[in-house]
Amino acid sequence: MSRTAWILLILVVLVGGYTATFYNGAIRLDQEVSNQWAKVETQYQRRFDLVPNLEAATKGALKQEKEVFGKLAEARTRYGSAKSVEERVTAANQLEGALGRLLVVLENYPQLNSTKVVQDLMAQLEGTENRISVERSRYNDAVTVFNTQILTFPGKLLNSYFKFAPRTRFEAQKGAEAAPKIEL
């Protein structure tokens, strides 16, 4: 073989090797993002399982707070019927808003916080919220690595062939920096 043929063969092997490495890496990262999203959903499920118990424990003393409980139930229903990640994120954010209002209500009724059942459920819910925060952060990290792989050069060139779609990160909702206000 001529020297030119060897050089072309080496270039083909290098480009093919890089392409395979890019593709396999993108698949691995995509799977990591999906796995991390499953962990977020696991924590959401834990939250959705706790909320009815918290509702039941507080409903008796707060019959006048039907609106808060209605919004909690509506958000849980929306989450259950959501088809896409974006729809689930929106429903989860709605639940967070309703939970924030419920927490304000509980602060305004200290006698509720003194009951053992409500205390235990609030502690479990607080732990779940912390877990959700951690898993969301890890999900965002995985999405960032994946998106960087497929959107930067030379991966972007290869991705024009493979068509990996960038994934969506969690972002704070507008107004999330302000505490919820409850009118009783």
Order of alpha helices (4+ residues) and beta strands (2+ residues): alpha-alpha-alpha-alpha-alpha-alpha
